[in-house]
Amino acid sequence: MRKSRFSEEQMIRLLQRVDAGEAVKGVCRDVGISEKTYYRWKAKFGGMGVSEARRLRELEEENRRLKTAVAELTLDKQVLKDALSRKW
């Protein structure tokens, strides 16, 4: 996955600027993002604090590592099953 130019903290601060009363178009123009990107960020981080975003990032990383481990174990199991099913 491509790394974003902005950290989660920066995204949340931008969302907070709009919540404080600034116009979406103006904030997006200042930061250099499209309105579509703003609304995607709002769907993901809306109503979230900086600490919650950090926790979300940690959980996503842990989930990625666990999925990788499960995939490797599944592959190992399949290889062993194939090896045992052959006649020697």
LINJO-V331314 format. One line per field, one symbol per residue. psi: psi as a letter, one per 20 degrees, with the letter a starting at -180 (. if undefined). Layout:
BEGIN
psi: ???
END
This chain:
BEGIN
psi: qppqhqrhghghhghhghhiiqqggggggghkrrhggghghhhgjpjqrghhhggggghgggggghhggggghgggggghgghhiqp.
END
